[in-house]
Amino acid sequence: MIGELLTVVALPVMIALSGAAENIEVFLGGFYWQAFIVAVWESIAALSIIISLLYIFQKRYNKQGSLLKWMSPNFYTVYIMHQLVIVAVMIPFLRAAMPTALKFIFVALISVPACFVVSDLIRRIPYTKRVLG
Protein backbone atom coordinates (compact mmCIF):
# COMPACT_ATOMS: atom_id res chain seq x y z
CA MET A 1 0.00 0.00 0.00
CA ILE A 2 2.92 2.33 0.61
CA GLY A 3 4.12 1.79 -2.96
CA GLU A 4 0.85 3.12 -4.38
CA LEU A 5 0.97 6.14 -2.11
CA LEU A 6 4.53 6.90 -3.13
CA THR A 7 3.73 6.60 -6.83
CA VAL A 8 0.71 8.89 -6.51
CA VAL A 9 2.73 11.47 -4.60
CA ALA A 10 5.80 11.12 -6.82
CA LEU A 11 4.06 12.04 -10.08
CA PRO A 12 3.05 15.63 -9.21
CA VAL A 13 6.38 16.23 -7.46
CA MET A 14 8.26 14.92 -10.49
CA ILE A 15 6.24 17.11 -12.86
CA ALA A 16 6.70 20.22 -10.72
CA LEU A 17 10.45 19.82 -10.20
CA SER A 18 11.36 18.86 -13.75
CA GLY A 19 9.91 21.81 -15.63
CA ALA A 20 6.99 20.16 -17.36
CA ALA A 21 5.22 23.51 -17.68
CA GLU A 22 7.84 24.77 -20.14
CA ASN A 23 8.51 21.70 -22.30
CA ILE A 24 6.45 18.52 -22.20
CA GLU A 25 8.39 16.95 -25.10
CA VAL A 26 11.23 15.80 -22.84
CA PHE A 27 8.82 13.49 -20.99
CA LEU A 28 7.64 11.73 -24.14
CA GLY A 29 10.88 9.90 -24.91
CA GLY A 30 14.38 10.41 -26.10
CA PHE A 31 17.66 10.73 -24.25
CA TYR A 32 16.43 13.00 -21.45
CA TRP A 33 16.52 12.40 -17.72
CA GLN A 34 12.84 13.33 -17.49
CA ALA A 35 11.91 10.52 -19.91
CA PHE A 36 13.98 8.11 -17.83
CA ILE A 37 12.22 9.18 -14.63
CA VAL A 38 8.80 8.75 -16.28
CA ALA A 39 9.76 5.25 -17.48
CA VAL A 40 10.92 4.28 -13.98
CA TRP A 41 7.80 5.77 -12.42
CA GLU A 42 5.54 3.87 -14.85
CA SER A 43 7.27 0.60 -14.00
CA ILE A 44 6.96 1.15 -10.26
CA ALA A 45 3.32 2.22 -10.59
CA ALA A 46 2.44 -0.83 -12.72
CA LEU A 47 4.15 -3.22 -10.33
CA SER A 48 2.46 -1.59 -7.34
CA ILE A 49 -0.95 -1.90 -8.97
CA ILE A 50 -0.38 -5.57 -9.82
CA ILE A 51 0.77 -6.44 -6.30
CA SER A 52 -2.12 -4.50 -4.75
CA LEU A 53 -4.70 -6.23 -6.94
CA LEU A 54 -3.25 -9.64 -6.12
CA TYR A 55 -3.41 -8.85 -2.41
CA ILE A 56 -6.97 -7.47 -2.57
CA PHE A 57 -8.33 -10.39 -4.57
CA GLN A 58 -6.54 -12.92 -2.37
CA LYS A 59 -7.98 -11.46 0.84
CA ARG A 60 -11.49 -10.46 -0.26
CA TYR A 61 -12.50 -12.58 -3.24
CA ASN A 62 -10.86 -15.94 -2.55
CA LYS A 63 -14.17 -17.80 -2.35
CA GLN A 64 -15.78 -20.47 -4.47
CA GLY A 65 -19.54 -20.48 -4.92
CA SER A 66 -21.69 -23.37 -6.04
CA LEU A 67 -21.39 -22.46 -9.74
CA LEU A 68 -17.59 -22.38 -9.65
CA LYS A 69 -17.57 -25.56 -7.60
CA TRP A 70 -19.52 -27.27 -10.41
CA MET A 71 -17.34 -25.71 -13.13
CA SER A 72 -13.95 -26.51 -11.56
CA PRO A 73 -13.78 -30.23 -12.38
CA ASN A 74 -14.98 -29.52 -15.93
CA PHE A 75 -12.30 -27.01 -16.96
CA TYR A 76 -9.87 -29.54 -18.43
CA THR A 77 -12.60 -31.22 -20.47
CA VAL A 78 -13.76 -27.82 -21.70
CA TYR A 79 -10.17 -27.02 -22.68
CA ILE A 80 -9.98 -30.20 -24.75
CA MET A 81 -13.33 -29.97 -26.57
CA HIS A 82 -14.26 -26.27 -26.68
CA GLN A 83 -13.28 -25.92 -30.35
CA LEU A 84 -15.95 -28.37 -31.44
CA VAL A 85 -18.68 -26.61 -29.51
CA ILE A 86 -17.65 -23.13 -30.65
CA VAL A 87 -17.56 -24.16 -34.31
CA ALA A 88 -20.94 -25.89 -33.99
CA VAL A 89 -22.45 -22.76 -32.44
CA MET A 90 -20.73 -20.46 -34.93
CA ILE A 91 -21.92 -22.17 -38.13
CA PRO A 92 -25.49 -20.76 -38.05
CA PHE A 93 -24.05 -17.25 -37.62
CA LEU A 94 -21.78 -17.41 -40.69
CA ARG A 95 -24.31 -16.01 -43.15
CA ALA A 96 -26.16 -13.81 -40.66
CA ALA A 97 -26.32 -10.16 -41.67
CA MET A 98 -25.05 -8.59 -38.46
CA PRO A 99 -21.83 -6.96 -37.32
CA THR A 100 -18.97 -9.27 -36.44
CA ALA A 101 -18.77 -7.98 -32.87
CA LEU A 102 -22.43 -8.84 -32.33
CA LYS A 103 -21.86 -12.33 -33.76
CA PHE A 104 -18.94 -12.76 -31.36
CA ILE A 105 -21.09 -11.76 -28.39
CA PHE A 106 -23.89 -14.15 -29.36
CA VAL A 107 -21.52 -17.05 -30.02
CA ALA A 108 -19.69 -16.45 -26.73
CA LEU A 109 -22.92 -16.22 -24.72
CA ILE A 110 -24.15 -19.48 -26.20
CA SER A 111 -20.93 -21.49 -26.47
CA VAL A 112 -19.38 -20.91 -23.03
CA PRO A 113 -22.32 -22.39 -21.09
CA ALA A 114 -22.72 -25.06 -23.77
CA CYS A 115 -19.08 -26.09 -23.35
CA PHE A 116 -19.56 -26.66 -19.64
CA VAL A 117 -22.82 -28.55 -20.11
CA VAL A 118 -21.26 -30.81 -22.77
CA SER A 119 -18.21 -31.27 -20.54
CA ASP A 120 -20.41 -32.31 -17.63
CA LEU A 121 -22.26 -34.79 -19.84
CA ILE A 122 -18.99 -36.24 -21.15
CA ARG A 123 -17.61 -36.63 -17.63
CA ARG A 124 -20.70 -38.61 -16.60
CA ILE A 125 -19.77 -41.37 -19.06
CA PRO A 126 -18.18 -44.24 -17.13
CA TYR A 127 -14.36 -44.19 -16.89
CA THR A 128 -14.01 -40.72 -18.46
CA LYS A 129 -13.26 -39.11 -15.11
CA ARG A 130 -10.09 -41.18 -14.92
CA VAL A 131 -8.83 -39.56 -18.13
CA LEU A 132 -10.39 -36.11 -17.89
CA GLY A 133 -9.89 -35.48 -14.19
URGIDA-V932318 format. One record per backbone hydrogen bond with DSSP energy under -0.5 kcal/mol. NH is the residue of the N-H (numbers start at 1). CO is the residue of the C=O. Records with the same first field share a line. If there is no record, write none. Layout:
NH = CO ; CO
This chain:
5 = 1
6 = 2
7 = 3
8 = 4
9 = 5
10 = 6
11 = 7
12 = 8
13 = 9
14 = 10
15 = 11
16 = 12
17 = 13
18 = 14
19 = 16
20 = 15
22 = 19
23 = 19
27 = 24
28 = 24 ; 25
32 = 30
35 = 26
36 = 32
37 = 33
38 = 34
39 = 35
40 = 36
41 = 37
42 = 38
43 = 39
44 = 40
45 = 41
46 = 42
47 = 43
48 = 44
49 = 45
50 = 46
51 = 47
52 = 48
53 = 49
54 = 50
55 = 51
56 = 52
57 = 53
58 = 54
59 = 55
60 = 56
61 = 56 ; 57
63 = 61
69 = 65
70 = 66
71 = 67
72 = 68
73 = 69
74 = 71
75 = 71 ; 72
78 = 74
79 = 75
80 = 76
81 = 77
82 = 78
85 = 81
86 = 82
87 = 83
88 = 84
89 = 85
90 = 86
91 = 87
92 = 88
93 = 90
94 = 90 ; 91
96 = 93
98 = 96
103 = 99
104 = 100
105 = 101
106 = 102
107 = 103
108 = 104
109 = 105
110 = 106
111 = 107
112 = 108
114 = 110
115 = 111
116 = 112
117 = 113
118 = 114
119 = 115
120 = 116
121 = 117
122 = 118
123 = 119
124 = 120 ; 121
125 = 122
128 = 125
131 = 127
132 = 128
133 = 129
